[in-house]
Amino acid sequence: MARDYYGILGVPKNASDQEIKRAYRKLARELHPDVNPSEDAQHKFSEVTTAYEVLSDPQKRKIVDLGGDPMDNGAGRGGGGDPFAGFGGLGDIMDAFFGAAAGGGRGRGPRSRVQPGSDALIRLSLSLEECATGVDKEITVDTAILCDRCRGAGTAEGGSVTTCDTCNGQGEIQSVQRSFLGQVVTARPCPVCRGFGEVITDPCQQCGGDGRVRARRNVTAKIPPGVGDGMRIRLSGQGEVGAGGGPAGDLYVEIDEEPHDVFVRQGNDLHCHLRIPMTSAALGAVVPLETLIDGEQEIDIEPGTQPNTELVLTGKGMPRLRSSGRVDGRGDLHVHVEVVVPTKLDDEQSGLLRELAQLRGEEAPMLAGNGTKHGGLFSKLRAKSR
């Protein structure tokens, strides 16, 4: 008959991994032989340990949920009479909860002196024209570079690297403490070698043994067409060189798009306002417009163009820059027409406009929405005056 592993730990079948771990920790503290030396506690501790081993393994837990017992074949640990089967004692239990440094005393060992470098970030201001066409920009960056004297080794010429006498090359120092749970081993990085396990006896005078120095240098950033405000361009291997001459990180160039005097960008589309006199709106005109990419374009104003008319020049906007770095077509250019009504007219101009109004029967304005069946408001007023 399959054992009730959930019941042994006192958790429901839908318990999470964290709930299972907390239940086991609580029972292990109560039943561990170092705390409770009774024979009954020793037997229960063995069952609790086995239950935790089964339910913390996704494959074994699946067998339990299907009604089976993954420990029936004897392959599992902790199912026999030895309460420490599967766990080598309290040290292994602490390992399961807190890692090797807190429990069993098996440290991680010395860390490598050669470390990968960090990424760097720089902001670059670009005009809208540069964002539209793309540009090669030379930028100045201040990052860590490889020390040219020791080439990253960190030692002076003829110097050497020796094993640390304090930690014997382990990179860490361990200390043992006794608690009600038993013996607990903790580890901390060696203060002499800083966790490397080795000491440079004669460090490089230029980099102080770090293998890198800070320097200002120029980098050419190739900005593709279609970049926009807030976008980042990655320059691989142009970031900070790592300690010990480790590989450099990447340099990210963040675009700061400057406002334009004529065009406003919305995604891949451009918008601009074109002011024309009322005579051009009435008679029609061809107006030149200098664009960002295509040079001068002729805007055809149809006769009778009304205020707030929007003209769309398809494919005359910003390049569409894909995540792959390739350009896929372009957006549109939206031209918003504004009709300018003169505010000051001389006598001759006023006379000409009155004459035009008489010719068109527009001496008085018409109210919008008036029907023609019974005549407009002003026609009724004229008829009443007669």
Salt bridges, closest charged atoms under 4 A:
ASP17 OD1 - ARG61 NH1 3.54
ASP34 OD2 - HIS32 ND1 3.73
ASP40 OD2 - LYS44 NZ 3.42
GLU47 OE2 - HIS43 NE2 3.23
GLU53 OE2 - LYS60 NZ 3.38
GLU53 OE2 - ARG77 NE 3.33
ASP69 OD2 - ARG3 NE 3.44
ASP92 OD1 - ARG106 NH2 3.24
ASP95 OD2 - ARG106 NH2 2.65
GLU129 OE2 - HIS260 NE2 2.74
GLU130 OE2 - LYS137 NZ 3.18
ASP136 OD2 - LYS222 NZ 3.35
GLU198 OE2 - ARG113 NE 3.59
ASP210 OD2 - ARG212 NE 2.68
GLU240 OE2 - ARG214 NH2 3.23
ASP250 OD2 - ARG234 NH1 3.13
GLU254 OE2 - ARG123 NE 3.32
GLU254 OE1 - ARG232 NE 2.86
GLU257 OE1 - ARG265 NH1 2.76
ASP269 OD2 - HIS334 NE2 3.52
ASP294 OD1 - LYS316 NZ 3.99
ASP294 OD2 - ARG330 NH2 2.72
GLU310 OE2 - HIS334 ND1 2.63
GLU310 OE1 - HIS336 ND1 3.97
ASP328 OD2 - ARG322 NH2 3.20
GLU338 OE2 - HIS273 ND1 3.00
GLU338 OE1 - ARG275 NH1 3.41
GLU362 OE2 - ARG360 NE 2.90
